[in-house]
């Protein structure tokens, strides 16, 4: 029997013979969008002044920016900074029509999001090709997340086709939409409203060359599969780690200082003992949830990310407490140990859930169900842990 792809962290979006309408119906349940609040963004005009534009292409509708498949040093630095959360929310390009290489009226049209990392990933996968790239305004969000949010959708695509006057630029009437955009794009509606047929491309940009050479056809089932391998999990860690570190630091500083106000010794002795344990435990929670959970994802128990984070967090704090030792007959030590046995796994579980937005391990409905159950339990666990910690400071 063939294993369930979701049980091994792999997602089959659609088979080679599935219709576009079926893809739209099937993908929403399997695709997951990340969280966040959508806000209106204003972009500069897409012209030759943009650093990634290498020239202009004259068309019946005017000059269209031309881009190259080779990424510059500035592109790579910008991508690195975005991975680490520096300027991430503003790392977007103006929506509109771009030319890759030297396309003409018969060149294929590829649709993508205006998150620059996504745009760069697409063009860098197509060296030596002459294509049109239609960039939708997804508010700087990648295709998968934007499709779940609705910004990479039927209406946005139809609108951009009209704004770009695509029908006057190309003779054919078809656009290639990334497969992960299927949750938001109804191909039959796009055709009815714009006259353009939607063809769903492969999951990975690396498969586009083969897809194009085959006449816009999928040649093997792997083009429709989305796995979540170690490299893809690891590349998500920096931005989550940076974001989580800010919160951990804001929690650590007051706890370290407050630890000196109670306990068996003087202020600085208590800071060194209880404050040191607090800092070490919170750092362990950070590493457990934001680093070890995604890295060890396939080997951690359960399907729920909160359970995976909880497991590794509990293991980490248990090791810390065992190495530290202490008088278990002492109520102050008992309260302190109990506090961190609650707080570290709870924080780790919460941070672990941040990776559901990029994962093929669960579904959108599964994420919602998990959050309804896990978040209230995390609030209870964190509250109980803080109460025990306060009790440990009041117990001499």
C-alpha positions in Angstrom: 0.0 0.0 0.0 1.3 3.4 -0.9 2.0 5.5 2.2 -0.1 8.6 2.9 2.0 11.5 1.7 0.9 13.7 4.7 2.2 11.1 7.1 5.7 11.5 5.7 5.6 15.2 5.4 4.8 15.2 1.7 1.9 16.7 -0.1 0.5 15.6 -3.4 -1.5 18.6 -4.8 -2.9 17.1 -8.0 -2.1 14.2 -10.4 -1.0 14.7 -14.0 -4.5 14.1 -15.3 -6.4 16.3 -12.9 -8.3 19.2 -14.3 -7.6 22.8 -13.3 -11.0 23.0 -11.6 -10.2 19.9 -9.6 -6.9 21.5 -8.6 -8.6 24.5 -7.2 -11.1 22.4 -5.3 -8.5 20.0 -3.9 -5.6 22.3 -3.0 -7.3 24.6 -0.4 -7.6 21.9 2.1 -4.0 20.8 1.7 -2.4 24.2 1.4 -1.7 26.3 4.4 -1.3 30.0 4.7 0.8 31.8 7.3 -0.7 34.2 9.8 -0.5 38.0 9.9 -2.6 41.1 9.1 -3.0 42.3 5.6 -2.3 46.0 5.1 -2.4 48.1 2.0 1.0 48.8 0.4 2.0 51.5 -2.1 4.7 50.5 -4.6 6.8 52.7 -6.9 6.3 52.4 -10.7 7.9 49.4 -12.3 10.4 51.1 -14.5 14.1 51.1 -15.4 15.1 52.8 -12.2 14.5 49.6 -10.2 17.9 48.0 -9.4 16.9 44.5 -10.7 15.7 45.9 -14.1 18.3 45.6 -16.8 16.5 47.4 -19.6 13.1 48.0 -21.3 11.1 46.1 -23.9 9.0 48.0 -26.4 5.5 46.5 -26.8 2.2 47.7 -28.3 1.3 48.9 -24.8 4.5 50.8 -24.2 7.9 50.0 -22.5 7.9 47.0 -20.2 10.8 46.4 -17.7 13.2 43.7 -18.6 14.9 41.5 -16.0 17.6 38.9 -16.1 17.8 35.4 -14.7 21.1 36.1 -13.1 20.8 37.5 -9.6 23.1 40.3 -8.6 25.0 40.7 -5.3 22.4 43.2 -4.2 19.6 40.6 -4.9 21.4 38.0 -2.8 22.1 40.4 0.1 18.5 41.5 0.0 17.3 37.9 0.1 19.7 37.1 3.0 18.5 40.0 5.0 14.8 39.1 4.4 15.6 35.5 5.6 16.8 37.1 8.9 13.8 39.3 9.2 15.5 42.5 8.2 13.0 44.6 6.1 11.0 41.4 5.5 7.6 43.1 5.4 8.8 45.6 2.8 10.7 43.2 0.6 8.3 43.5 -2.4 8.4 44.7 -6.0 5.9 46.7 -7.9 3.1 44.5 -9.4 2.8 44.4 -13.2 4.3 42.8 -16.3 8.0 42.1 -16.7 10.0 40.6 -19.5 12.6 37.9 -18.8 15.3 37.9 -21.5 13.7 39.1 -24.7 10.2 37.7 -25.0 7.8 38.4 -27.9 4.1 38.0 -28.6 4.3 34.2 -28.6 6.3 33.8 -25.3 4.7 32.1 -22.3 3.3 34.2 -19.4 4.2 33.0 -15.9 2.3 34.4 -12.9 3.9 35.0 -9.5 3.7 37.0 -6.3 5.4 40.3 -5.7 7.4 39.1 -2.7 10.9 39.6 -4.1 12.3 36.3 -2.8 9.6 34.5 -4.8 10.2 36.7 -7.9 13.9 36.1 -7.7 13.5 32.4 -7.2 11.3 32.2 -10.4 13.6 34.2 -12.7 16.8 32.6 -11.5 15.3 29.1 -12.3 14.9 30.1 -16.0 18.3 31.0 -17.4 18.4 31.7 -21.1 14.6 31.8 -21.5 12.5 34.5 -23.0 9.3 34.8 -21.0 6.8 37.2 -19.6 6.3 37.4 -15.8 3.0 38.8 -14.6 3.5 39.9 -11.0 0.4 40.1 -8.8 0.0 42.5 -5.8 0.1 40.0 -2.9 1.2 42.7 -0.4 4.7 41.2 -0.4 3.6 37.7 0.6 4.7 34.5 -1.1 2.4 32.5 -3.4 1.3 29.8 -1.0 0.5 32.1 1.9 -1.1 34.7 -0.4 -3.3 32.1 -2.0 -4.6 31.2 1.4 -5.2 34.8 2.4 -6.9 35.6 -0.9 -4.4 38.2 -2.3 -3.1 35.6 -4.9 -6.6 35.0 -6.2 -8.9 35.0 -9.1 -9.8 38.7 -8.8 -6.2 39.8 -8.4 -5.2 37.8 -11.4 -8.0 39.1 -13.6 -7.3 42.6 -12.5 -3.6 42.5 -13.3 -4.3 40.9 -16.7 -6.4 43.9 -17.5 -4.1 46.5 -15.9 -1.1 45.2 -17.8 -3.2 45.0 -21.1 -1.8 41.5 -21.5 -4.1 40.7 -24.4 -2.3 43.4 -26.4 1.1 42.1 -25.5 0.8 38.4 -26.4 -1.1 36.6 -29.2 -2.0 33.5 -27.2 -4.5 33.4 -24.3 -3.0 31.4 -21.5 -1.1 32.1 -18.3 0.9 29.7 -16.2 0.0 29.9 -12.5 2.1 28.2 -9.8 0.5 25.1 -8.4 0.6 26.5 -4.9 -1.6 29.3 -6.1 -4.5 26.9 -6.8 -6.2 27.6 -3.4 -6.9 31.2 -4.6 -7.3 30.9 -8.3 -10.4 29.4 -10.0 -9.2 28.8 -13.6 -12.7 28.7 -15.2 -13.6 32.0 -13.6 -10.4 33.6 -14.8 -11.1 32.4 -18.4 -14.7 33.7 -18.2 -13.6 37.2 -16.9 -10.4 37.7 -18.9 -10.4 35.3 -21.8 -7.1 33.7 -20.5 -6.9 30.0 -19.8 -5.1 29.1 -16.6 -2.5 26.3 -16.7 -1.2 25.2 -13.4 2.6 24.8 -13.4 4.7 22.5 -11.3 5.2 22.9 -7.5 9.0 23.7 -7.7 10.5 26.5 -9.8 13.3 24.0 -10.6 10.8 22.0 -12.7 9.7 24.9 -14.8 12.3 24.3 -17.6 11.2 20.7 -18.1 7.5 21.9 -17.9 8.0 24.5 -20.6 10.0 22.2 -22.8 7.2 19.7 -22.6 4.7 22.2 -24.0 3.4 23.4 -20.6 2.7 19.8 -19.5 3.6 17.9 -16.3 5.8 15.0 -17.2 6.0 13.2 -13.9 4.1 13.1 -10.6 7.0 14.6 -8.6 6.1 17.9 -10.2 2.8 17.8 -8.3 4.4 16.8 -4.9 5.5 19.2 -2.2 7.8 17.8 0.4 9.2 19.6 3.4 12.9 18.4 3.5 15.6 19.4 6.0 17.0 22.2 3.8 13.6 23.9 3.4 12.9 23.6 7.1 16.3 25.0 8.0 16.0 28.0 5.8 12.9 29.1 7.7 14.7 29.1 11.1 16.5 32.5 10.9 13.4 34.7 10.5 11.5 32.8 13.2 14.5 32.8 15.5 15.1 36.6 15.2 11.4 37.3 15.9 11.2 34.9 18.8 14.5 36.1 20.4 13.0 39.6 20.8 10.1 38.2 22.9 12.4 35.9 24.9 14.7 38.8 25.8 11.8 40.9 26.9 10.7 38.1 29.2 14.2 37.2 30.4 15.4 40.6 31.6 12.6 41.2 34.2 12.6 37.6 35.4 16.4 37.7 36.0 16.1 41.0 37.9 13.0 39.8 39.9 14.7 36.6 40.8 17.0 38.6 43.1 14.1 39.9 45.2 13.3 36.5 46.8 15.1 33.3 47.7 17.5 32.1 50.3 20.4 34.4 49.6 21.2 38.1 49.0 20.1 39.9 45.8 23.1 39.0 43.6 23.3 35.5 44.9 19.7 34.9 43.9 20.2 36.6 40.6 23.1 34.2 39.8 21.2 31.1 40.9 17.6 31.7 40.1 18.2 34.3 37.4 20.8 32.2 35.7 18.4 29.2 35.6 15.7 31.5 34.2 17.9 32.8 31.4 19.2 29.3 30.6 15.7 27.8 30.6 14.2 30.5 28.4 17.1 30.2 26.0 16.4 26.4 25.9 12.7 27.1 25.1 13.8 29.4 22.3 16.2 26.8 20.7 13.7 24.0 21.3 10.8 25.8 19.6 12.5 27.9 16.9 15.4 25.6 15.9 15.1 22.0 17.0 11.4 21.6 16.3 11.7 22.3 12.6 15.0 20.4 12.3 13.7 17.3 14.0 10.2 17.6 12.7 9.9 14.1 11.1 11.2 12.4 14.1 9.2 14.2 16.8 5.9 12.4 17.9 2.5 13.4 16.7 1.1 15.5 13.8 0.4 18.6 15.8 3.3 21.1 15.8 2.5 22.1 19.4 3.0 18.6 20.5 6.3 18.3 18.7 7.5 21.6 20.3 6.2 20.5 23.7 8.2 17.2 23.4 11.5 18.7 22.6 11.0 21.5 25.1 10.3 19.0 27.9 13.4 17.0 27.0 15.6 20.1 27.0 14.4 21.5 30.4 14.6 18.0 32.0 18.3 17.7 31.0 19.0 21.2 32.4 17.3 20.5 35.8 19.0 17.1 36.1 22.5 18.7 35.4 21.8 21.5 37.8 20.7 19.2 40.6 19.2 20.7 43.8 17.5 19.7 47.0 14.2 18.1 46.0 13.1 18.2 49.6 13.3 22.0 49.5 9.9 23.5 48.5 11.6 26.5 46.9 13.5 24.2 44.6 10.4 22.1 43.9 8.4 25.2 42.9 11.2 26.5 40.8 11.7 23.2 39.0 7.9 22.8 38.5 7.8 26.3 37.1 10.3 25.6 34.3 8.9 22.2 33.6 5.7 24.0 32.7 7.1 27.2 31.1 9.8 25.8 28.8 7.6 23.1 27.0 4.8 25.7 26.8 6.9 28.3 25.1 8.6 25.7 22.9 5.1 24.4 21.8 4.0 27.9 21.0 7.1 28.7 18.9 6.9 25.4 17.1 3.4 26.2 15.8 4.9 29.1 13.8 6.2 26.5 11.2 2.8 25.2 10.3 2.4 28.0 7.7 5.2 26.5 5.6 4.5 22.8 6.2 2.9 20.0 4.2 2.5 18.0 7.5 -1.0 19.2 8.2 -4.0 21.0 6.6 -5.5 24.4 7.0 -8.4 22.9 9.0 -5.9 20.9 11.0 -4.0 24.0 11.9 -7.2 25.8 13.0 -8.3 22.8 15.1 -4.8 22.6 16.7 -4.8 26.3 17.6 -8.3 26.1 19.2 -7.0 23.3 21.5 -3.4 24.2 22.0 -3.4 28.0 22.6 -5.8 27.8 25.6 -3.7 25.0 27.1 -0.6 27.0 26.5 -2.1 30.0 28.3 -3.0 27.8 31.2 0.5 26.2 31.3 2.3 29.5 31.1 0.1 31.0 33.8 0.6 28.0 36.1 4.3 28.1 35.5 4.6 31.8 36.4 2.6 31.3 39.6 5.0 28.5 40.6 7.9 30.7 39.8 6.6 33.5 42.0 6.0 31.0 44.7 9.6 29.8 44.5 10.8 33.4 45.0 8.5 33.8 48.1 9.6 30.6 49.7 12.8 30.8 51.6 
